[in-house]
Amino acid sequence: MQTQTLRDATGLSQMLRSRRKEMGLTQEQLGQRAGLAAKHVSRIENGTHEPKVSTLFALISALDLDLVLGEKGTVAPVPSVADIF
């Protein structure tokens, strides 16, 4: 998955749904991983419910994602192999 810049709840909802499908998970499976009901996952993905920060972090973790914040207009550099090892 490529790094994405999100600026609103709609973009976040779409990204979460896209990542879940990319991983081959159902809403039920994602809910189990994140400690949420499938119905709650559905509402978040459909944009009818904006999650609490703790719920957002549970979903991010369950989807094997990181949350990276940066100044608007800047993109975090991808670490080089030398930086990793």
C-alpha positions as CSV (number, residue, x, y, z in Angstrom):
1,M,0.0,0.0,0.0
2,Q,1.3,3.4,-0.9
3,T,1.4,6.3,1.5
4,Q,-1.8,8.4,1.3
5,T,-2.5,11.9,2.4
6,L,-5.9,12.2,4.0
7,R,-7.6,15.5,4.9
8,D,-11.2,14.5,5.9
9,A,-13.3,11.7,7.4
10,T,-14.5,10.6,4.0
11,G,-11.0,9.9,2.8
12,L,-10.2,8.0,6.0
13,S,-13.4,5.9,5.7
14,Q,-12.5,5.0,2.1
15,M,-8.9,4.2,3.0
16,L,-9.9,1.9,5.8
17,R,-12.4,0.0,3.6
18,S,-9.8,-0.3,0.8
19,R,-7.2,-1.6,3.2
20,R,-9.6,-4.1,4.7
21,K,-10.5,-5.5,1.3
22,E,-6.8,-5.5,0.2
23,M,-6.1,-7.7,3.2
24,G,-9.0,-10.0,2.3
25,L,-10.9,-9.3,5.6
26,T,-14.6,-9.1,6.2
27,Q,-16.0,-6.4,8.4
28,E,-16.6,-9.1,11.0
29,Q,-13.0,-10.2,10.9
30,L,-11.7,-6.7,11.1
31,G,-14.0,-6.0,14.0
32,Q,-12.7,-9.1,15.8
33,R,-9.1,-7.9,15.3
34,A,-9.9,-4.4,16.5
35,G,-12.3,-5.4,19.3
36,L,-15.4,-3.8,17.5
37,A,-18.7,-5.1,16.3
38,A,-19.0,-5.6,12.5
39,K,-21.9,-3.1,12.5
40,H,-19.6,-0.5,14.0
41,V,-16.9,-1.1,11.3
42,S,-19.7,-0.8,8.7
43,R,-20.8,2.6,10.0
44,I,-17.2,3.9,10.1
45,E,-16.5,2.7,6.5
46,N,-19.8,4.1,5.3
47,G,-19.0,7.5,6.9
48,T,-22.1,7.5,9.0
49,H,-20.1,7.4,12.2
50,E,-16.8,9.2,13.0
51,P,-14.7,7.0,15.4
52,K,-13.2,8.1,18.6
53,V,-9.4,8.4,18.5
54,S,-9.0,5.1,20.4
55,T,-11.2,3.3,17.9
56,L,-9.2,4.8,15.0
57,F,-6.0,3.5,16.5
58,A,-7.5,0.0,17.1
59,L,-8.5,-0.1,13.4
60,I,-5.1,1.2,12.2
61,S,-3.3,-1.5,14.3
62,A,-5.7,-4.2,13.1
63,L,-5.0,-3.2,9.5
64,D,-1.2,-3.3,10.0
65,L,-1.0,0.5,9.3
66,D,1.0,3.3,10.9
67,L,-0.4,6.8,11.4
68,V,2.2,9.4,10.4
69,L,1.6,13.1,10.9
70,G,3.5,15.9,9.1
71,E,3.3,19.5,8.0
72,K,0.9,20.1,5.3
73,G,2.5,19.9,1.9
74,T,5.4,17.7,3.0
75,V,5.8,14.1,2.4
76,A,7.7,11.9,4.9
77,P,10.7,10.3,3.2
78,V,10.8,6.6,2.7
79,P,13.7,5.2,4.8
80,S,16.6,3.8,2.8
81,V,17.9,0.3,3.4
82,A,20.9,1.8,5.2
83,D,18.5,3.5,7.7
84,I,16.8,0.2,8.4
85,F,19.9,-1.9,9.0
